[in-house]
């Protein structure tokens, strides 16, 4: 009996061991041949009595015994990320990307773009007479081939005039001997002078010149005096003049310089000219233009778009000013009542007097940052104008420039604007706010007269002059002034409508 008991105990221990090993334990009595023992008794264990001990049990019956257990049964997935650093370049920022094998990813550690590094500039050897050349550098950062070209200071060449040739009148002319330069110098004798000159400015023909010349070139110099300009009404209503070439030395052309030259056909205009006055070529009815997209230009062979002189038809609805244009002439779009949009190229430097006067369909305008001058009444009576972006290079809003723009609601002036001229916003009856920079020094007569919806305006202490009736008829206006009291240089009639004034206010922009 004792021996039989020991066998049974050993079998039980083996069964427990097999269970821990993940193997289904068979009936331990069979394993030990205890069935049908010498006492003729029957084992209390019944074959297949437990699913855990069945040799036919499914492998999936126990999660611990399955080699294909799902991740969910093992617990939640934990991301394991691999980091990849994208280095910053001259134009794009850097960052680090973290990616897990499951596909999840995120980025962090952002770094600003490096910006180009231009150090070693090399001359392009392209200086010309009177014009500095350029120099170019390649970005010094690795894997960047960006180039920067800038003006090479103090490299402009001097003209060389040597071989003078006399015409039938005895006037001698020489062409610059440098390659790519066709500038001329003139030498005249007494009684044979062609032009009258005052301190480098051609003021007109002499009697001799008027009677003998229909084709002229304004030279670089006359009798040793460098010519820099053409004066006011220099060739006004000159009916003998047919062709004019304006040399590279001319920087300015005065108001009405060639006004109503009825037989003037050809004008060659240097792109080095820096200013062209009001009505300089007006009523030159025979003048030939370069025409493109409904617009008429004067220029030269290299740049035919220097000066925008007019439109082919007042019915124009959309206008694009060509790149290379420097001047939009006075009255160019005046009374183009169907003009809805205009795109002004970045090359434009000046917009003339009344250039867009009474363009009643124009709703918005962007004046590029290169524009340094906008003439009197340039956008006056643009009755549907609601949006204006003003050049950051503009120093003065001239007389009446936005007057009678009845739907213009808000204007923010860039820091460059220091003077607001007479009548600048007169009768802008929808104007609710104007943001003046702290650099404004003067506000002209009637500048905001009859701006009936203007609610607030801040006047910085830099304003040393306000003209009479500047805020006349602004019945809804509150004026905030940085100064503690009215400066003596302000007109006594600066606020005739007795708008409320709050003195000693801090610098804020209310518009």
QUIDA-V426569 format. One record per residue. N is the residue number from 1. SS is DSSP state (@ for helix, = for strand, . for the rest). BURIAL is b if it has 24 or more other ideal C-beta (glycine too) atoms within 12 Angstrom, else e. Layout:
n/ss/burial
N/SS/BURIAL
N/SS/BURIAL
This chain:
n/ss/burial
1/./e
2/@/e
3/@/e
4/@/e
5/@/e
6/@/e
7/@/e
8/@/b
9/@/e
10/@/e
11/@/b
12/@/e
13/@/e
14/@/e
15/@/b
16/@/e
17/@/e
18/@/e
19/@/e
20/@/e
21/./e
22/./e
23/./e
24/./e
25/./b
26/./b
27/./b
28/@/b
29/@/b
30/@/e
31/@/b
32/./b
33/./e
34/./b
35/./e
36/./e
37/./e
38/./e
39/./e
40/./e
41/./e
42/./e
43/./e
44/./e
45/./e
46/./e
47/./e
48/./e
49/./e
50/./e
51/@/e
52/@/e
53/@/b
54/./e
55/./e
56/./e
57/./e
58/./e
59/@/e
60/@/e
61/@/e
62/./e
63/@/e
64/@/e
65/@/e
66/./e
67/./e
68/./e
69/./e
70/./e
71/@/e
72/@/e
73/@/e
74/@/e
75/./e
76/./e
77/./e
78/./e
79/./e
80/./e
81/=/e
82/=/e
83/=/e
84/=/e
85/=/e
86/=/e
87/./e
88/./e
89/./e
90/./b
91/./e
92/./e
93/./e
94/=/e
95/=/e
96/=/e
97/=/e
98/=/e
99/=/e
100/=/e
101/./e
102/./e
103/./e
104/./e
105/=/e
106/=/e
107/=/e
108/=/e
109/=/e
110/=/e
111/=/e
112/./e
113/./e
114/./e
115/./e
116/./e
117/./e
118/./e
119/./e
120/./e
121/./e
122/=/e
123/=/e
124/./e
125/./e
126/./e
127/./b
128/=/b
129/=/b
130/./b
131/=/b
132/./e
133/./b
134/=/e
135/=/b
136/=/e
137/=/b
138/=/e
139/./e
140/./e
141/./e
142/./e
143/./e
144/./e
145/./e
146/./e
147/=/e
148/=/b
149/=/e
150/=/e
151/=/e
152/./e
153/./e
154/./e
155/./e
156/./e
157/=/b
158/./e
159/./b
160/./e
161/./b
162/./e
163/./e
164/./e
165/=/e
166/=/e
167/./e
168/./e
169/./e
170/./e
171/./b
172/=/b
173/=/b
174/=/b
175/=/b
176/./b
177/./e
178/./e
179/./e
180/./e
181/./b
182/./b
183/./b
184/=/b
185/=/b
186/=/b
187/=/b
188/./b
189/./e
190/./e
191/./e
192/./b
193/./b
194/./b
195/=/b
196/=/b
197/=/b
198/=/e
199/./e
200/./b
201/=/b
202/=/b
203/=/b
204/=/b
205/=/b
206/./b
207/@/e
208/@/e
209/@/b
210/@/b
211/@/e
212/@/b
213/./b
214/./e
215/=/e
216/=/b
217/=/b
218/=/b
219/./b
220/./b
221/=/b
222/=/b
223/./b
224/./e
225/=/b
226/=/b
227/./b
228/./b
229/=/b
230/=/b
231/./b
232/./b
233/./b
234/./b
235/./b
236/./b
237/./e
238/./b
239/./e
240/./e
241/./b
242/./b
243/=/b
244/=/b
245/=/b
246/=/b
247/./b
248/./b
249/./b
250/./b
251/./b
252/=/b
253/=/b
254/./b
255/./b
256/./b
257/./b
258/./b
259/./b
260/./b
261/./b
262/./e
263/./e
264/./b
265/./e
266/=/b
267/=/b
268/=/b
269/=/b
270/./b
271/./b
272/./b
273/./b
274/./e
275/=/b
276/=/b
277/./b
278/./b
279/./b
280/./b
281/./b
282/./b
283/./e
284/./b
285/./e
286/./e
287/./b
288/./e
289/./b
290/=/b
291/=/e
292/=/e
293/./e
294/./b
295/=/b
296/=/b
297/=/b
298/=/b
299/=/b
300/./b
301/./e
302/./e
303/./b
304/./b
305/./b
306/./b
307/=/b
308/=/b
309/=/b
310/=/b
311/=/b
312/./e
313/./e
314/./e
315/./e
316/./b
317/./e
318/=/e
319/=/b
320/=/e
321/./b
322/./b
323/./e
324/./b
325/./b
326/./b
327/=/b
328/=/b
329/./b
330/./b
331/./b
332/./b
333/./b
334/./b
335/./b
336/./b
337/./e
338/./e
339/./b
340/./e
341/=/b
342/=/b
343/=/b
344/./b
345/./b
346/./e
347/./b
348/./b
349/./b
350/=/b
351/=/b
352/./b
353/./b
354/./b
355/./b
356/./b
357/./b
358/./b
359/./b
360/./b
361/./b
362/./b
363/./e
364/=/b
365/=/b
366/=/b
367/./b
368/./b
369/./e
370/./b
371/./b
372/./b
373/=/b
374/=/b
375/./b
376/./b
377/./b
378/./b
379/./b
380/./b
381/./b
382/./b
383/./b
384/./b
385/./b
386/./b
387/=/e
388/=/b
389/=/e
390/./b
391/./b
392/./e
393/./e
394/./b
395/./b
396/=/b
397/=/b
398/./b
399/./b
400/./b
401/./b
402/./b
403/./b
404/./b
405/./b
406/./b
407/./b
408/./b
409/./b
410/=/b
411/=/b
412/=/e
413/./b
414/./b
415/./e
416/./e
417/./b
418/./b
419/=/b
420/=/b
421/./b
422/./b
423/./b
424/./b
425/./b
426/./b
427/./b
428/./b
429/./b
430/./b
431/./b
432/./b
433/=/b
434/=/b
435/=/b
436/./b
437/./b
438/./e
439/./e
440/./b
441/./b
442/=/b
443/=/b
444/./b
445/./b
446/./b
447/./b
448/./b
449/./b
450/./b
451/./b
452/./b
453/./b
454/./b
455/./b
456/=/b
457/=/b
458/=/b
459/=/b
460/./b
461/./b
462/./b
463/./b
464/./e
465/=/b
466/=/b
467/./b
468/./e
469/./b
470/./b
471/./b
472/./b
473/./b
474/./b
475/./e
476/./b
477/./b
478/=/b
479/=/b
480/=/b
481/=/b
482/./b
483/./b
484/./e
485/./e
486/./e
487/./b
488/./e
489/./e
490/./b
491/./b
492/./e
493/./e
494/./b
495/./b
496/./b
497/./b
498/./e
499/./b
500/=/e
501/=/b
502/=/e
503/./e
504/./e
505/./e
506/./e
507/./e
508/./e
509/./b
510/./b
511/./e
